[in-house]
Amino acid sequence: MHIESPDLLAQAEHISPSPAEQEQSAAAACASELSVQSKAHQTNLLGLSRPEMEQFFEAMGEKKFRATQVLKWIHQFGVTDFDQMTNLAGKLREKLKTVAYIQAPEVVHKNFSKDGTRKWVFRVGDGAGSLVETVLIPADDKTGARKTLCISSQVGCALDCSFCSTGKQGFQRDLATAEIIGQLWVANQSYMEDVPVGERTRTVTNVVMMGMGEPLLNFEPVVSAMRLMLDDFAYGMSKRRVTLSTSGIVPMIDKLAEEIDVALAISLHAPNDALRNELVPINKKYPLAELIPAARRYISTDGVIDSARKHVTIEYVMLEGVNDQPEHAKQLIQLLRDLPSKINLIPFNPFPHAPYGRSSRNRIMAFQKQLSDAGFVCTVRTTRGDDIDAACGQLVGQVADRTRRAERWQKKVLQQQGASKNGNHTEILRTRG
């Protein structure tokens, strides 16, 4: 306990504010509190789709076209200050300050890899909140610089895929639309901070809903965010450049097909039910006999392949001695024989105490050749950003886990290490750093 000395107490009494100053200070504190309370009743425009933005302005007694103006200011020019929205009338700008605000999730950490990969850690929620991670991966293609952003949809993940460090963190909650699209907003801004507002252009070219969480278990906010990505007055991305990756929530794949046209990726990782039950436990509820037909339905209309959905991307993490043998490749060829697909082999990115190892390069190349010889387009994903723990499967964040999965995982690790069961081990298991 800290005890003030008599001299300091006397000094404090001598310089104590006058009644007028005390009243002024109290008034300022009251105004600050009212500001906080007022914001709680304001609308964050960052998360509104165009129809929602139009409804917002019509409710204010304004014309619908104001929605497209504000969408462009927010998402194309990265402007959050209403005073900078110069094509809005002054009275409207003042009115907006009282009923709305524009705010992306707070960036608490960012790290840029030597290979150009960028990672951000966002705080979401009140107080200390929870942390989620987002990664941007640059690559050169025929049209120039391609920048792919891997976006998170949940705080943690409700699924528990055995090879993914994110799943070991457990699950807290879904992200709101503003928290999802805010990741794209921040990534774009990172390239435009020193660019004059009128000269800013969209930098991120591709988005994959492939970060923390299962997107189809947070359906409405994810779809709303993707609609903003496709909207010409927001990010104007091609529907082939927005990809949703799922572990296989079959009913929601069908619902997705009805709601929006984006590319689909399936986190498969095993060619048979027995192995997939171990690697991707949701398979016990939605086995391959249901998942593959759902993927086929997604890319077809009345049995005819839709030109806008030419194929499904199959993601397959390569685990040494687990799913990388010639017989696994044969089973995969048989499984996907009637599904137009591209196969993406992903070298496993180890995390502390992971129960698997990465397949050797020779094994991966042999597996790829076997699939290619069978007529499949098969690529091997280049590992990027592993020096900043931004590689596939390494997104961890910090989750106020309400599933107690992280606690159980820690106990399991301690038991495997032969550690004492006594003591309070509360640290969060993370990847390097």
MIMI-11099 format. One record per residue (C-alpha): residue in three letters; x, z negated, y; residue number from 0. Coordinates in Angstrom, 2 decimals, decimal comma. Layout:
N
 residu    east      up   north num
    ala       X       Z       Y NUM
...
This chain:
433
 residu    east      up   north num
    met    0,00    0,00    0,00   0
    his    1,29    0,93    3,47   1
    ile    1,04   -1,89    6,09   2
    glu    1,41   -1,09    9,77   3
    ser    3,76   -3,35   11,78   4
    pro    2,29   -5,42   14,68   5
    asp    4,21   -3,27   17,18   6
    leu    2,73   -0,07   15,79   7
    leu   -0,75   -1,60   15,77   8
    ala   -0,34   -2,59   19,39   9
    gln    0,91    0,87   20,25  10
    ala   -2,05    2,43   18,46  11
    glu   -4,43    0,18   20,37  12
    his   -2,74    1,11   23,64  13
    ile   -3,13    4,85   23,10  14
    ser   -6,59    4,74   21,56  15
    pro   -8,92    7,35   23,07  16
    ser  -11,27    6,50   25,89  17
    pro  -15,03    6,35   25,26  18
    ala  -15,37    9,82   26,79  19
    glu  -12,64   11,17   24,53  20
    gln  -14,20    9,49   21,53  21
    glu  -17,53   11,08   22,36  22
    gln  -15,88   14,49   22,76  23
    ser  -14,07   14,09   19,42  24
    ala  -17,29   13,07   17,68  25
    ala  -19,06   16,08   19,15  26
    ala  -16,28   18,39   17,88  27
    ala  -16,48   16,84   14,42  28
    cys  -20,23   17,25   14,44  29
    ala  -19,90   20,89   15,48  30
    ser  -17,41   21,49   12,68  31
    glu  -19,76   19,92   10,14  32
    leu  -22,65   22,01   11,42  33
    ser  -20,46   25,12   11,09  34
    val  -19,78   24,32    7,44  35
    gln  -23,46   23,67    6,80  36
    ser  -24,38   26,88    8,63  37
    lys  -22,01   28,97    6,49  38
    ala  -23,64   27,61    3,38  39
    his  -26,83   29,39    4,52  40
    gln  -25,07   32,61    5,51  41
    thr  -24,70   35,72    3,36  42
    asn  -21,31   36,97    2,20  43
    leu  -21,65   40,70    2,81  44
    leu  -18,65   41,47    0,63  45
    gly  -20,75   41,18   -2,52  46
    leu  -23,77   43,24   -1,46  47
    ser  -24,42   46,67   -2,98  48
    arg  -25,81   49,38   -0,72  49
    pro  -29,49   48,71   -1,63  50
    glu  -28,91   44,98   -1,11  51
    met  -27,19   45,64    2,22  52
    glu  -30,10   47,84    3,33  53
    gln  -32,56   45,08    2,45  54
    phe  -30,41   42,61    4,37  55
    phe  -30,53   44,68    7,56  56
    glu  -34,22   45,51    7,22  57
    ala  -34,93   41,79    6,94  58
    met  -33,09   41,41   10,25  59
    gly  -35,32   44,05   11,83  60
    glu  -32,51   46,62   11,86  61
    lys  -32,38   50,20   10,59  62
    lys  -31,17   50,90    7,03  63
    phe  -28,26   53,08    8,21  64
    arg  -26,52   49,94    9,49  65
    ala  -25,83   49,15    5,85  66
    thr  -23,63   52,21    5,33  67
    gln  -21,78   51,53    8,57  68
    val  -20,92   47,98    7,54  69
    leu  -20,06   49,01    3,97  70
    lys  -17,47   51,42    5,32  71
    trp  -15,99   48,81    7,65  72
    ile  -15,65   46,28    4,85  73
    his  -14,56   48,35    1,86  74
    gln  -12,88   51,41    3,36  75
    phe  -11,20   49,88    6,39  76
    gly  -10,83   46,31    5,17  77
    val  -12,40   44,79    8,29  78
    thr  -13,87   41,29    8,10  79
    asp  -14,28   40,62   11,83  80
    phe  -17,63   41,80   13,19  81
    asp  -16,07   42,24   16,65  82
    gln  -13,92   45,08   15,25  83
    met  -16,98   47,01   14,05  84
    thr  -17,09   49,07   17,21  85
    asn  -20,00   51,35   16,26  86
    leu  -22,34   48,35   16,07  87
    ala  -24,11   47,20   19,20  88
    gly  -22,74   44,04   20,76  89
    lys  -26,01   42,16   20,25  90
    leu  -26,04   43,07   16,56  91
    arg  -22,46   41,88   16,13  92
    glu  -23,33   38,55   17,71  93
    lys  -26,39   38,25   15,51  94
    leu  -24,36   39,01   12,38  95
    lys  -21,98   36,15   13,20  96
    thr  -24,86   33,71   12,87  97
    val  -26,29   34,96    9,57  98
    ala  -23,40   36,51    7,66  99
    tyr  -19,68   36,46    6,93 100
    ile  -17,19   38,56    4,95 101
    gln  -14,80   36,69    2,72 102
    ala  -12,75   37,56   -0,35 103
    pro  -11,56   34,89   -2,80 104
    glu   -8,59   32,87   -1,53 105
    val   -5,19   34,18   -2,63 106
    val   -3,09   31,17   -3,64 107
    his   -0,21   33,12   -5,16 108
    lys    1,01   36,68   -5,41 109
    asn    3,95   38,17   -7,23 110
    phe    5,30   41,70   -7,20 111
    ser    7,28   42,90  -10,21 112
    lys   10,45   44,96  -10,08 113
    asp    8,54   47,77  -11,84 114
    gly    5,90   47,89   -9,08 115
    thr    3,27   45,79  -10,84 116
    arg    1,46   43,35   -8,56 117
    lys   -0,33   40,15   -9,58 118
    trp   -2,59   37,91   -7,52 119
    val   -3,88   34,44   -8,34 120
    phe   -7,23   33,67   -6,69 121
    arg   -8,90   30,31   -6,20 122
    val  -12,63   30,48   -6,80 123
    gly  -15,17   27,70   -6,37 124
    asp  -15,31   24,64   -4,15 125
    gly  -12,49   22,16   -3,66 126
    ala   -9,51   22,73   -5,94 127
    gly  -11,66   25,22   -7,84 128
    ser  -10,33   27,31  -10,69 129
    leu   -7,78   30,09  -10,70 130
    val   -8,20   33,65  -11,93 131
    glu   -5,66   36,44  -12,06 132
    thr   -5,70   40,13  -11,17 133
    val   -3,05   42,76  -11,87 134
    leu   -2,31   46,16  -10,32 135
    ile   -0,28   48,60  -12,40 136
    pro    1,22   51,66  -10,68 137
    ala    2,01   54,85  -12,57 138
    asp    2,90   58,40  -11,64 139
    asp    0,62   61,20  -12,80 140
    lys    0,14   64,88  -12,03 141
    thr   -1,87   64,18   -8,87 142
    gly    0,53   61,63   -7,41 143
    ala    0,68   57,87   -7,50 144
    arg   -1,97   56,35   -9,75 145
    lys   -2,68   52,67   -9,23 146
    thr   -4,82   50,90  -11,83 147
    leu   -6,30   47,50  -11,09 148
    cys   -7,18   45,14  -13,94 149
    ile  -10,05   42,94  -12,70 150
    ser  -11,29   39,60  -14,06 151
    ser  -15,00   38,94  -14,55 152
    gln  -15,08   35,29  -15,65 153
    val  -13,18   32,04  -15,10 154
    gly  -11,53   31,92  -18,49 155
    cys  -13,27   33,61  -21,39 156
    ala  -16,21   32,59  -23,52 157
    leu  -14,70   34,43  -26,49 158
    asp  -11,65   33,23  -28,39 159
    cys   -9,67   36,22  -29,58 160
    ser   -6,78   34,74  -31,51 161
    phe   -4,06   36,92  -29,94 162
    cys   -5,05   36,42  -26,28 163
    ser   -3,65   33,62  -24,12 164
    thr   -6,63   33,83  -21,75 165
    gly   -8,95   32,72  -24,53 166
    lys   -6,88   29,59  -25,12 167
    gln   -7,84   28,40  -21,65 168
    gly  -11,49   28,07  -22,57 169
    phe  -14,32   28,98  -20,22 170
    gln  -15,82   27,60  -17,02 171
    arg  -18,21   30,08  -15,40 172
    asp  -19,03   33,67  -14,47 173
    leu  -17,65   35,20  -11,31 174
    ala  -20,04   36,25   -8,54 175
    thr  -20,12   39,86   -7,35 176
    ala  -18,15   38,99   -4,20 177
    glu  -15,47   37,33   -6,35 178
    ile  -15,23   40,42   -8,56 179
    ile  -15,19   43,12   -5,87 180
    gly  -13,02   40,84   -3,73 181
    gln  -10,16   41,39   -6,16 182
    leu  -10,30   45,14   -5,45 183
    trp  -10,62   44,48   -1,72 184
    val   -7,46   42,34   -1,70 185
    ala   -5,49   44,84   -3,80 186
    asn   -6,38   47,66   -1,40 187
    gln   -5,50   45,49    1,59 188
    ser   -2,07   44,72    0,17 189
    tyr   -1,11   48,34    0,88 190
    met   -2,81   48,54    4,28 191
    glu   -1,82   45,36    6,09 192
    asp    0,42   47,22    8,56 193
    val   -1,70   50,37    8,76 194
    pro   -3,96   50,83   11,82 195
    val   -7,62   50,41   10,94 196
    gly   -8,53   54,01   11,67 197
    glu   -5,80   55,32    9,36 198
    arg   -6,55   53,20    6,31 199
    thr   -7,44   54,91    3,03 200
    arg   -8,32   53,77   -0,47 201
    thr   -5,14   53,01   -2,42 202
    val   -6,37   51,78   -5,81 203
    thr   -7,34   54,85   -7,82 204
    asn   -8,51   53,31  -11,11 205
    val  -10,24   50,09  -12,08 206
    val  -10,49   48,52  -15,51 207
    met  -12,76   45,55  -16,13 208
    met  -10,17   44,23  -18,53 209
    gly   -8,88   41,01  -16,97 210
    met   -9,98   37,47  -17,73 211
    gly  -13,39   37,22  -19,38 212
    glu  -15,87   39,40  -21,28 213
    pro  -17,56   41,65  -18,67 214
    leu  -20,75   42,20  -20,66 215
    leu  -21,39   38,45  -20,75 216
    asn  -21,53   38,52  -16,93 217
    phe  -23,64   41,63  -16,80 218
    glu  -25,46   41,74  -13,45 219
    pro  -22,54   40,75  -11,16 220
    val  -20,19   43,11  -13,01 221
    val  -22,58   46,06  -12,77 222
    ser  -23,24   45,30   -9,10 223
    ala  -19,49   45,28   -8,40 224
    met  -19,00   48,55  -10,28 225
    arg  -21,79   50,15   -8,24 226
    leu  -19,79   49,31   -5,13 227
    met  -16,70   50,87   -6,69 228
    leu  -18,63   54,14   -7,24 229
    asp  -20,45   54,15   -3,90 230
    asp  -19,20   56,86   -1,52 231
    phe  -19,65   54,49    1,41 232
    ala  -17,53   51,82   -0,28 233
    tyr  -14,68   52,84   -2,61 234
    gly  -15,99   56,24   -3,72 235
    met  -14,28   56,12   -7,11 236
    ser  -14,98   58,62   -9,85 237
    lys  -17,07   57,25  -12,70 238
    arg  -14,33   58,34  -15,08 239
    arg  -11,88   56,10  -13,19 240
    val  -13,93   52,92  -13,60 241
    thr  -13,69   51,50  -17,12 242
    leu  -15,43   48,53  -18,66 243
    ser  -13,69   46,99  -21,65 244
    thr  -15,69   44,91  -24,11 245
    ser  -14,97   43,04  -27,31 246
    gly  -18,25   44,36  -28,66 247
    ile  -21,45   42,78  -27,32 248
    val  -23,68   45,39  -28,94 249
    pro  -27,02   44,80  -27,12 250
    met  -25,29   44,83  -23,76 251
    ile  -23,48   48,10  -24,53 252
    asp  -26,91   49,69  -24,89 253
    lys  -28,08   48,04  -21,67 254
    leu  -24,97   49,23  -19,85 255
    ala  -25,77   52,81  -20,82 256
    glu  -29,15   52,44  -19,10 257
    glu  -27,77   50,88  -15,92 258
    ile  -24,59   52,74  -14,91 259
    asp  -22,32   55,60  -15,90 260
    val  -18,74   54,39  -16,30 261
    ala  -16,07   54,80  -18,95 262
    leu  -16,22   52,48  -21,96 263
    ala  -13,34   50,86  -23,83 264
    ile  -13,68   48,84  -27,03 265
    ser  -11,22   46,05  -27,81 266
    leu  -11,13   46,82  -31,50 267
    his   -7,77   45,53  -32,83 268
    ala   -8,76   45,71  -36,50 269
    pro  -10,13   48,45  -38,78 270
    asn  -12,20   46,22  -41,08 271
    asp  -14,57   43,29  -40,70 272
    ala  -12,51   40,73  -42,59 273
    leu   -9,50   41,12  -40,30 274
    arg  -11,56   41,58  -37,13 275
    asn  -13,47   38,37  -37,86 276
    glu  -10,12   36,59  -37,60 277
    leu   -8,79   38,42  -34,53 278
    val  -12,04   38,95  -32,58 279
    pro  -14,55   36,29  -33,70 280
    ile  -17,51   37,93  -31,93 281
    asn  -17,31   40,46  -34,78 282
    lys  -19,07   37,91  -37,00 283
    lys  -22,16   38,39  -34,84 284
    tyr  -21,76   42,09  -34,12 285
    pro  -19,82   43,63  -37,05 286
    leu  -18,27   47,09  -37,09 287
    ala  -21,34   48,60  -38,74 288
    glu  -23,23   47,78  -35,51 289
    leu  -20,42   48,18  -32,98 290
    ile  -19,30   51,72  -33,80 291
    pro  -22,86   53,18  -33,67 292
    ala  -23,38   51,39  -30,32 293
    ala  -20,24   53,03  -28,96 294
    arg  -21,47   56,38  -30,25 295
    arg  -24,87   55,84  -28,58 296
    tyr  -23,13   55,04  -25,30 297
    ile  -21,49   58,45  -25,05 298
    ser  -24,44   60,50  -26,25 299
    thr  -27,94   61,37  -25,13 300
    asp  -30,39   62,27  -27,89 301
    gly  -27,44   62,76  -30,21 302
    val  -25,64   65,17  -27,84 303
    ile  -22,36   64,11  -26,24 304
    asp  -22,86   63,64  -22,51 305
    ser  -20,28   65,55  -20,46 306
    ala  -19,84   62,51  -18,24 307
    arg  -18,97   60,31  -21,23 308
    lys  -16,70   62,38  -23,41 309
    his  -15,11   59,65  -25,43 310
    val  -14,61   55,92  -25,92 311
    thr  -11,18   54,36  -25,50 312
    ile  -10,17   52,25  -28,49 313
    glu   -7,77   49,40  -27,68 314
    tyr   -5,64   48,24  -30,56 315
    val   -3,04   45,50  -30,09 316
    met   -0,14   45,84  -32,53 317
    leu    0,53   42,60  -34,44 318
    glu    3,50   42,49  -36,75 319
    gly    2,47   42,47  -40,41 320
    val   -1,17   41,80  -39,50 321
    asn   -2,84   45,08  -38,50 322
    asp    0,04   47,56  -38,27 323
    gln    0,44   48,76  -41,86 324
    pro   -0,21   52,32  -43,16 325
    glu   -3,37   51,17  -44,93 326
    his   -4,70   49,85  -41,61 327
    ala   -4,13   53,24  -40,03 328
    lys   -6,01   54,89  -42,90 329
    gln   -8,92   52,49  -42,46 330
    leu   -8,95   53,15  -38,70 331
    ile   -9,04   56,91  -39,26 332
    gln  -12,02   56,48  -41,57 333
    leu  -13,80   54,07  -39,21 334
    leu  -13,52   56,35  -36,16 335
    arg  -14,09   59,68  -37,90 336
    asp  -17,47   60,28  -36,22 337
    leu  -16,71   58,64  -32,85 338
    pro  -15,14   60,79  -30,11 339
    ser  -12,35   58,49  -29,06 340
    lys   -8,86   58,05  -27,70 341
    ile   -6,76   55,32  -29,24 342
    asn   -4,49   53,16  -27,10 343
    leu   -1,93   51,17  -29,09 344
    ile   -0,88   48,02  -27,21 345
    pro    2,37   46,24  -28,07 346
    phe    1,54   42,55  -28,39 347
    asn    2,74   40,41  -25,49 348
    pro    3,69   37,01  -26,92 349
    phe    2,71   33,75  -25,23 350
    pro    3,95   30,24  -26,02 351
    his    3,00   29,13  -29,55 352
    ala    1,27   32,44  -30,29 353
    pro    0,64   32,80  -34,03 354
    tyr    1,68   36,46  -34,02 355
    gly    4,70   38,63  -33,36 356
    arg    4,99   42,08  -31,80 357
    ser    5,20   45,06  -34,14 358
    ser    8,56   46,83  -34,07 359
    arg    8,84   50,05  -32,10 360
    asn    9,46   51,98  -35,31 361
    arg    6,28   50,54  -36,85 362
    ile    4,25   51,38  -33,73 363
    met    5,61   54,94  -33,64 364
    ala    4,85   55,43  -37,35 365
    phe    1,30   54,10  -36,83 366
    gln    0,82   56,44  -33,87 367
    lys    2,06   59,45  -35,87 368
    gln   -0,31   58,69  -38,71 369
    leu   -3,27   58,69  -36,29 370
    ser   -2,05   61,76  -34,39 371
    asp   -1,58   63,70  -37,62 372
    ala   -5,22   62,91  -38,43 373
    gly   -6,28   64,61  -35,20 374
    phe   -6,68   61,62  -32,87 375
    val   -5,34   61,44  -29,34 376
    cys   -3,21   58,32  -29,60 377
    thr   -1,00   56,81  -26,91 378
    val    1,21   53,74  -26,76 379
    arg    0,71   51,57  -23,70 380
    thr    3,87   50,96  -21,72 381
    thr    4,38   47,25  -21,16 382
    arg    4,42   46,58  -17,44 383
    gly    4,73   43,42  -15,39 384
    asp    5,87   41,14  -18,19 385
    asp    8,49   39,64  -15,87 386
    ile    5,63   38,15  -13,81 387
    asp    3,33   37,43  -16,80 388
    ala    1,06   40,30  -15,84 389
    ala    1,13   42,21  -19,12 390
    cys   -1,93   42,75  -21,28 391
    gly   -3,14   39,49  -22,82 392
    gln   -1,01   37,35  -20,53 393
    leu   -3,57   36,58  -17,82 394
    val   -4,18   32,86  -17,92 395
    gly   -5,10   31,37  -14,56 396
    gln   -6,28   27,77  -14,50 397
    val   -9,66   26,91  -15,92 398
    ala  -11,69   23,73  -15,59 399
    asp  -12,64   24,27  -19,22 400
    arg  -16,13   23,10  -20,17 401
    thr  -15,75   24,33  -23,74 402
    arg  -12,84   21,95  -24,59 403
    arg  -11,14   24,89  -26,26 404
    ala   -7,94   24,40  -24,24 405
    glu   -7,84   20,76  -25,34 406
    arg   -8,25   21,72  -28,99 407
    trp   -5,56   24,39  -28,67 408
    gln   -3,11   21,90  -27,15 409
    lys   -3,76   19,43  -29,96 410
    lys   -3,19   22,14  -32,53 411
    val    0,12   23,09  -30,91 412
    leu    1,24   19,46  -30,75 413
    gln    0,37   18,97  -34,41 414
    gln    2,32   22,07  -35,34 415
    gln    5,30   20,77  -33,43 416
    gly    5,04   17,43  -35,21 417
    ala    4,52   15,71  -31,88 418
    ser    2,94   12,31  -31,57 419
    lys   -0,83   12,26  -31,12 420
    asn   -0,48    9,42  -28,64 421
    gly   -0,26   10,01  -24,93 422
    asn   -2,32   12,04  -22,47 423
    his   -1,29   15,69  -22,59 424
    thr   -3,22   17,31  -19,76 425
    glu   -0,93   20,14  -18,72 426
    ile   -2,30   23,63  -19,05 427
    leu   -0,54   25,95  -21,48 428
    arg    0,70   28,98  -19,59 429
    thr    2,83   31,99  -20,11 430
    arg    6,40   31,92  -18,81 431
    gly    6,60   30,53  -15,29 432
